[in-house]
Amino acid sequence: MLEPGLPLLLLGLLMAGRAQGGCVEVASGSEAVLGLPFRLLCIACKRRSETPAEASAEWFFRGEGEAAFHKILEYSPEEPPWVAPGPFLGVLSWNGSRGTRDLQDLSVRLEAVGRPHGGHYVCRLRRNLTFEGYVYSLARNQTLRLAVVERARRDLASIVSEVLMYVLIVVLTLWLAAEMLYCYRKVAAAAPPPDSASEYLAITSESKENCAGVQVAE
């Protein structure tokens, strides 16, 4: 059995209209199982891969019923990740891009999801693009809501994407079989079967004529 999120990811890769330079922006999951690890996805693709850039990331959290967001993680390629004291300390870790000064994957990981981790998250990207003669700075936010559940539930998008994937496989298989049958019939029609009786009579008549010619010559 396929993993619940695999068909959705495959469908996102297949229909990735927002892909730039091999980077695909995939939405994060919205449900985490209590006590299990969970990856909060945050992808921020750069439209022009040839432009030098430097980036840093910040994550903010607002629990259910709280009025304001507070910073829970900060990451810069030049420094180790910073995690705020509280329910995320020792549980939240950086799980995005490494070994580069430009960040396109800003994802983080919860090692063991707890009840206090359910709520609203904001992933903020700060990127400096270097052009000839000047530096352009931009900021981008992505918001997601995480619900903590006792057991994993498959969402409608995952079910639909899996059904579409199997339908596509069946359609391609039937199309291939039809093409093979069509080619076989076309080859068979191009080479008509020989008329055995006509060939036998032609060979017999030719043999008699040859024999008669030999007798006359003698």
Disulfide bonds with the S-S distance in Angstrom:
Cys23-Cys45 1.99
Cys42-Cys123 2.06
